[in-house]
Amino acid sequence: MLVQLNSSCIAAFKCCINAAFSLSTSTQMIDTVTEPRAQPFAVQVKTLMDLEARYQPKLSGLRLIETSQDNGLRMTTRLRELEVKDLLSLTRFFGFSSDTFSLAISLLDRFLSVMKIQPKHLSCVGLCCFYIAVKSSEEEKNVPLANDLIRISQNRFTVSDMMRMEKIIMEKLYWKVKAPTALRFLHLLHSHIQEQLSSESQKIISLERLEAQLKACHCSFVFSKLKPSLLAMALLCYEAKEQHDPEDGDKVEEILGSLQKQLNIRDGDLVCVRELVGKCLAEYATSKCSRPNSRRLRWIISGRTARHLKHSYYKITHLPTIPESAY
C-alpha cells in the first residue's frame, strides 16, 4: 500500500512540474537541452547561458548569510556547508547520481537566498530540496518513501512537515526545478572537448574526477555565488593544468580558450575562480576524497539501534509552524 501511495505521489509531483513547465518557455527550453545531441553544441551552450541568470541564487540573500553571526538564530555559511555534506552522504548512501546532488544544492541555495529560515528548519529544507531533486532526476523505482528518508537521515520531523515545506519551496522557486547546474555545463563542455581529442588524449581530462571535484566545491559556500558556467570552466582549466600532457597540452589549451570565448568569461574571473577551486580541492587531496564515488556509505548499527530507528517516527516531535519571511 505504501509503495502504491509513493508511486502515485511521485506521478502527481511530476505532473505538477510538467504543468508548471508548460507555463514557462524557459523551462521547456531546458527540457529540450537535456536530450543528448538534440541540438548543435553552440545552440546548447547559448540556451544554457540564457537560462543560468534566471536560476542564479539571489546574491543579496547569499551575502546576508555570509555576514550572519553564528549565534544559533540565523543561517550561516557553516550551517549551509554542513547541510550540503549531509546531503552528499545521503546521495552516496542511496547511490543517486551526481545530477541529483547538484540539482539538490541548486534548489537549496536558491531557496536560502530568497527566504529567511531559522537553523532549526534547515534540515527539513535541505531534505525537501534533496527529495525534489530525487523525484525529478531518478527513476521512479529508485525513489525512497519520504518516511524512510526521514528515518535514514535521522531527522526529527514528520512526512507532513516535509509536504508542507516542499510546497513552500516549490512556490518560492516558482516551480522551476531543472536549473542549468554547473554539472550540466561540465558534461556539455567535457563532451565537446573529448570529441576533438584522440582516444588516447581523452584520458587527460577525466569526467569522474571532475564530478568528484565539483562535489567538493558544492560543499563550499563561496561557489554558490558563481555562475555555473564559470565554475564548470574553472574546473576544466584546473584539471587540464594538473593533468598536463606535453603532447596534447597545446590542443587542450586551444579548445579551452575557444570555450572561454563562447561563454564570455573574462581572463581575470577565470584565473580567480581556478585559484579558488585549487584551494578548495587542496582540502580534499586524499585518495578517498579524489574518488568519492568509488565506495558507497554504509552504516553498521546494532539490532537495538535498528529497532529504535524503526519506531522513532511515532516519537517525533512535530516542527513548529514555519514562518514565511523573505529577504
C-alpha positions in Angstrom: 0.0 0.0 0.0 2.9 2.3 0.9 4.6 1.6 -2.4 1.5 2.4 -4.4 1.0 5.6 -2.5 4.5 6.6 -3.0 4.3 5.9 -6.8 1.1 7.9 -7.1 2.7 10.8 -5.2 5.7 10.8 -7.4 3.5 10.7 -10.5 1.4 13.6 -9.2 4.6 15.5 -8.4 5.9 15.1 -11.9 2.5 16.1 -13.4 2.7 19.3 -11.3 6.2 20.1 -12.6 5.2 19.3 -16.2 2.2 21.6 -15.8 4.4 24.3 -14.4 6.9 23.8 -17.3 4.1 24.3 -19.8 3.6 27.8 -18.4 7.2 28.8 -18.9 9.0 28.8 -22.3 12.4 28.9 -20.5 11.7 25.6 -18.7 10.5 24.0 -21.8 13.9 25.0 -23.4 15.8 23.3 -20.6 13.9 20.1 -21.2 14.9 20.0 -24.8 18.6 20.6 -23.9 18.6 17.5 -21.6 18.3 15.3 -24.7 21.8 14.2 -25.8 22.8 15.7 -29.1 19.3 17.1 -29.6 20.8 20.4 -30.8 24.2 21.6 -32.1 26.8 22.3 -29.4 26.7 26.1 -29.9 22.9 26.2 -29.6 23.0 24.1 -26.4 25.6 26.4 -24.8 23.7 29.6 -25.7 20.5 28.1 -24.4 22.1 27.2 -21.0 23.8 30.6 -20.8 20.5 32.4 -21.5 18.9 30.5 -18.7 21.6 30.4 -16.0 21.0 34.0 -14.9 17.3 33.3 -14.2 18.2 30.4 -12.0 21.0 32.0 -10.0 20.6 32.4 -6.2 19.9 35.9 -5.2 23.2 37.5 -4.4 21.9 39.9 -1.7 20.4 36.9 0.1 23.6 35.0 0.0 25.6 38.0 1.3 23.3 38.2 4.3 24.0 34.5 5.1 27.7 35.2 4.6 27.7 38.1 7.1 25.5 36.4 9.7 26.9 35.6 13.1 26.9 32.0 14.2 24.7 32.5 17.2 22.1 29.8 16.6 19.4 32.3 15.4 20.4 33.0 11.8 21.5 30.9 8.8 25.3 30.9 8.4 27.7 29.7 5.8 28.9 27.0 8.2 25.4 25.6 8.7 24.8 25.6 5.0 28.1 23.7 4.3 27.2 21.1 7.0 23.8 20.6 5.4 25.3 20.1 2.0 27.8 17.5 3.3 24.8 15.7 4.9 23.1 15.6 1.5 26.2 14.3 -0.1 26.3 11.5 2.4 22.7 10.7 1.6 23.5 10.7 -2.2 26.2 8.2 -1.7 24.2 6.1 0.7 21.3 5.7 -1.8 23.7 5.5 -4.8 22.0 8.5 -6.5 23.5 10.3 -9.5 25.7 13.4 -9.4 22.9 15.2 -11.3 20.6 14.6 -8.3 23.1 16.0 -5.9 23.9 19.1 -8.0 20.2 19.8 -8.5 19.5 19.5 -4.8 22.3 22.0 -4.0 21.0 24.4 -6.7 17.5 24.2 -5.2 18.8 24.7 -1.6 21.0 27.7 -2.5 18.2 29.4 -4.5 15.7 28.9 -1.6 18.1 30.1 1.1 18.9 33.2 -0.9 15.2 34.3 -1.0 13.9 33.1 2.3 15.0 33.8 5.9 14.9 30.5 7.7 15.9 29.5 11.2 18.6 27.0 11.7 16.1 24.5 13.3 14.3 24.3 9.9 17.4 23.9 7.8 17.4 20.0 7.9 13.8 20.0 6.7 14.6 22.5 3.9 17.7 20.5 2.9 15.9 17.2 2.9 13.0 18.6 0.9 15.3 20.1 -1.7 17.0 16.7 -1.9 13.7 14.8 -2.3 12.5 17.2 -5.0 15.8 16.6 -6.9 15.5 12.8 -6.4 11.9 12.7 -7.8 13.0 14.9 -10.7 16.2 13.0 -11.7 16.0 9.4 -10.5 13.9 6.6 -11.9 10.6 6.2 -10.1 11.5 2.7 -8.8 14.6 4.1 -7.0 12.7 6.9 -5.2 12.5 6.1 -1.5 9.5 6.8 0.7 9.6 10.1 2.5 9.1 8.3 5.8 12.2 6.1 5.1 14.2 9.2 4.0 13.4 10.9 7.3 14.4 7.8 9.3 17.6 7.2 7.5 18.7 10.8 7.8 17.7 10.6 11.5 15.8 13.9 11.4 13.1 14.8 13.9 10.2 16.0 11.7 7.3 14.2 10.0 6.1 13.5 6.5 3.5 16.2 7.0 6.3 18.7 7.8 8.1 17.6 4.6 5.0 18.0 2.4 4.3 21.5 3.8 7.9 22.6 3.4 8.1 21.1 -0.1 5.1 23.2 -1.2 6.7 26.3 0.2 10.0 25.6 -1.6 8.2 25.0 -4.9 6.1 28.1 -4.7 9.0 30.3 -3.8 11.0 29.0 -6.7 8.0 29.3 -9.0 8.1 25.6 -9.7 11.3 26.0 -11.7 13.2 22.9 -10.8 15.5 21.8 -13.7 18.1 24.5 -13.4 21.2 24.7 -15.6 23.6 23.5 -13.0 27.4 23.5 -13.1 27.3 19.8 -13.7 25.2 20.2 -16.8 27.7 22.7 -18.1 30.6 20.4 -17.1 29.1 17.4 -19.0 28.4 19.5 -22.1 31.8 21.2 -22.2 33.7 17.9 -21.4 31.9 16.1 -24.2 32.8 18.8 -26.6 36.4 18.6 -25.6 36.6 14.8 -25.9 35.1 14.9 -29.4 38.2 16.9 -30.6 40.8 14.7 -29.0 42.2 11.3 -29.9 41.1 8.3 -27.9 44.5 8.3 -26.0 44.3 12.1 -25.3 40.8 11.8 -23.9 42.3 10.3 -20.8 43.8 13.7 -19.9 40.6 15.2 -18.5 38.6 12.6 -16.5 34.9 13.2 -16.1 34.8 11.1 -13.0 37.5 13.3 -11.4 35.7 16.4 -12.5 32.4 15.3 -10.9 34.2 14.4 -7.7 35.9 17.8 -7.6 32.6 19.6 -8.3 31.0 17.8 -5.3 33.8 19.1 -3.2 33.2 22.7 -4.5 29.5 22.4 -3.8 30.4 21.8 -0.1 32.0 25.2 0.0 29.7 28.3 0.2 31.9 30.5 -1.8 31.0 28.7 -5.0 27.2 29.4 -4.5 27.7 32.9 -5.7 29.3 32.0 -9.0 27.7 31.3 -12.3 27.5 27.6 -13.1 29.3 28.1 -16.4 32.2 29.9 -14.8 32.6 27.1 -12.1 32.5 24.4 -14.8 35.1 26.2 -16.9 37.4 26.8 -13.9 37.2 23.1 -13.0 38.1 22.1 -16.6 41.1 24.5 -16.7 42.3 23.3 -13.3 42.1 19.7 -14.3 43.8 20.3 -17.6 46.6 22.1 -15.8 47.0 19.4 -13.2 47.0 16.6 -15.7 49.2 18.4 -18.2 50.5 16.3 -21.1 53.2 18.0 -23.2 52.0 16.3 -26.4 48.3 17.3 -26.1 48.6 20.3 -23.8 48.5 22.9 -26.6 45.5 21.3 -28.2 43.5 21.2 -24.9 44.5 24.8 -24.1 43.3 25.9 -27.6 40.0 24.2 -27.1 39.6 25.7 -23.6 40.4 29.1 -25.0 37.7 28.8 -27.6 35.2 27.6 -25.0 36.1 30.6 -22.7 35.2 33.0 -25.6 31.9 31.2 -26.2 31.0 31.5 -22.6 32.0 35.2 -22.4 34.3 34.6 -19.4 37.0 37.2 -18.7 40.6 36.1 -18.1 40.7 37.6 -14.6 37.5 35.9 -13.5 38.7 32.5 -14.7 42.1 32.8 -13.0 40.5 33.9 -9.8 37.9 31.0 -9.7 40.5 28.5 -10.8 42.6 29.5 -7.8 39.6 29.1 -5.5 39.0 25.7 -7.0 42.6 24.7 -6.3 42.4 26.0 -2.7 39.2 24.0 -2.1 40.5 20.8 -3.6 43.7 21.1 -1.6 41.5 20.3 1.4 40.2 17.2 -0.4 43.5 15.9 -1.6 43.4 12.4 0.0 42.9 9.4 -2.2 39.5 8.7 -0.7 38.2 12.2 -1.5 39.6 12.2 -5.0 37.3 9.3 -5.9 34.3 9.8 -3.6 32.0 7.6 -5.8 34.3 4.5 -5.5 32.8 3.5 -2.2 29.3 3.9 -1.0 28.5 5.0 2.5 27.4 2.1 4.7 26.1 2.3 8.3 26.7 -0.6 10.7 24.2 -0.4 13.6 23.2 -2.7 16.4 19.8 -4.5 16.5 18.7 -2.3 19.3 19.5 0.9 17.4 17.7 -0.6 14.3 14.6 -1.2 16.4 14.8 2.3 17.8 15.1 3.8 14.3 12.2 1.7 13.0 9.8 3.1 15.6 11.3 6.5 16.0 8.7 8.1 13.7 6.0 7.7 16.3 8.0 9.5 18.9 8.9 12.5 16.7 8.1 16.0 18.0 6.4 18.0 15.2 8.1 21.1 14.0 6.6 24.4 14.9 4.8 26.4 12.2 7.4 27.5 9.6 7.2 31.3 9.2 7.5 32.5 5.6 9.7 35.6 5.7 11.6 36.6 2.5 14.7 38.8 2.2 
